[in-house]
Amino acid sequence: MGLIPFEQIVAEHGPTVLRVCRAVVGPVDAEDAWSDTFLAALRAYPDLRPGSNVEAWLVTIAHRKALDHIRARERRAVPTNHVPEQTTDRGLPGSGEPELWEAVGALPVKQRAAVAYRYLAGMPYADIAVILGNSPDAARRAAADGIAALRRSRSISIRGDRVSGERG
């Protein structure tokens, strides 16, 4: 049995990868990270072992590409004479809750990634641990610390596998 067409992989997992990219790098760089993810995945796809967890594989690539974008952003000069680029809500999880996503963006990178992978991608802690390069217990701790920080900074409610802002 051969690999399924890559177009089908993009159609099936593209929205999840975009949500993860937006949560980790923010809305400005998310589409670039998403594109980089699928370009790298396309190159590596023929070598993917049969039976592999494609979603976890893609989120791993997205994590690495997102870190590359964060590092590149930190090296870029910040223009001061220009108006910042306007962001879009297209594809942004919870786009109607800017306070929540601002709070998520303020989390340390590992906590932000653990929260995104657990609550946006619905990944098990074992897969998150592989992506973050730590143990399942450390991944669980990073997600728990991230959620605790969100609860302290905002009235945040966690329902099952969903994070949402409470309006008071």
N, C-alpha and C positions, 0 to 999 in steps of 0.2 A: 504494500500500500504506500503510495507516494504522499508527499506533503500537499496540504490543501493550498489553493491559490493564495498568494500573498494579499491580493485585493480583498479577499474574504477576511483575512486576519485584520487588515486595516479597518474594514467596515465593522467588524465585531468588537474589536478592542480599542479602536481609535478614541471613542468618547471617554473611556476610563483613563487612558493615557493622558488625554488633554486635561481632564479634571485633576489628575495627579500633578501634571506639569504646572497648572495654574496655581495649585495650592503650594507647591514648593518654590517656584520662581516668581510667581505673581503674574498678573494678566499681560504685562508688557512683553515679557520674554517667553511666555508659555507656548505660543505657536511656533516660535523658532526652536525651542527645546523639543516640541512634539515632532517637528519635521526632522530634526537631527536624529531623534529616536528611531523614526521609521526608516530613514536612510541607512542608519547603522544596522537596523534589524533586517532590512532587505539584503544587505551584503552578507550577513551571517545566517540568514534563514536556511539556505541549502544545507548547512552543517548542523542544524538543530536536530537533536536526537529524537527519534519517534517516541511519542508518549510524553514528551516534555510538557510542562505547564506553560503554555504560550503566554498567558496573561502575566504570570509572575516573571517570565523571561523579559517581556516587554517593559514591565514596571521597573525591573532591574536596570535595563538600558536607559529608561527615562530618568531614573534616579541619578545615574552617572552623567547623563547629558545635562540634567538640571544643575548638578554641582558644577559642571563645566561653565554653565551660563552664569551661575552665582560668582564663581571665581573671575570670569571675564568681566562681569559688571563691576566688581571691586577694583579691577585694574584700569577701567575706562576713566577718562577725564570727565568731570561733570560740567557741562556747559552752564554758564550762569546768565548769559544774555538772551536765552531762548525760553519760550514757554514750554513746560514739560509736555511730552507726548500724551495725548488723551487716550485713556484706556477704553476698552469696550467690555460690555457685560456678556457678549456672545460666548456661550459655552462655559461661563463662570458658574461653578456650583454655588447655589445660594446667592445669586447676583442681587437679589432683593434685600440682602442683609450685609451692607458694607461694613458695619461695626464688627460683625463676626469675622469677616475675612481679613479685616485690618488686624484683629487680635490674633488670628491664625498666622498672619504674616510676621507678627512680632515675636513668635516663638523661636527658640533656638532651632537650628536646621534639623538636628536629629529628632527633636520632639515634633516639629512641623511635619517632617517626612513620616514618622511613625503614625501620627494622627491621620494624615492624608491616606496612607496605605491601608490603615485599618478601617477608617470610617468612610472614605470615599471609594476606595477600590475593594473593600471588604476582604482583604487578604488575611490569612492566618498569621499568627505571630512567628511561626517557624519560617515562613517565606519572607516576612519583613526582616527577620534577623539576618537572613542570607544577604538581602539587599543592603542593609545597613552595616554589615560586617560585624555583628555581635551575636549574642545568644538570644533565644526566644524570651528568656526572662528579662534581659536588658531591653529588648524591643517592647515588651509589655510595660516595663517601667517607664520607658521614654513616652509611650502613648499615654499612660496614666498621668505622668507628670505634665504632659502637654494639656490634657483635658483638665487637670487640676488648675493649671495656670489660666486656662480659658474661663473656668468657673470663677476664679478669683477676680479676673479682669472684667468680666461681663456676666450677665445672667444667662449662662449657657446651659442648655438641656441636652442630655445624651439619651436618645431613644433607640435602643437596638443598635443598628449600624448607621445611625444618622446623627449628625451634629446640627443643632439649630439654635438660633438666637431667640431668646424669650423677649417679648415686648411687654413692658410693665405698665 
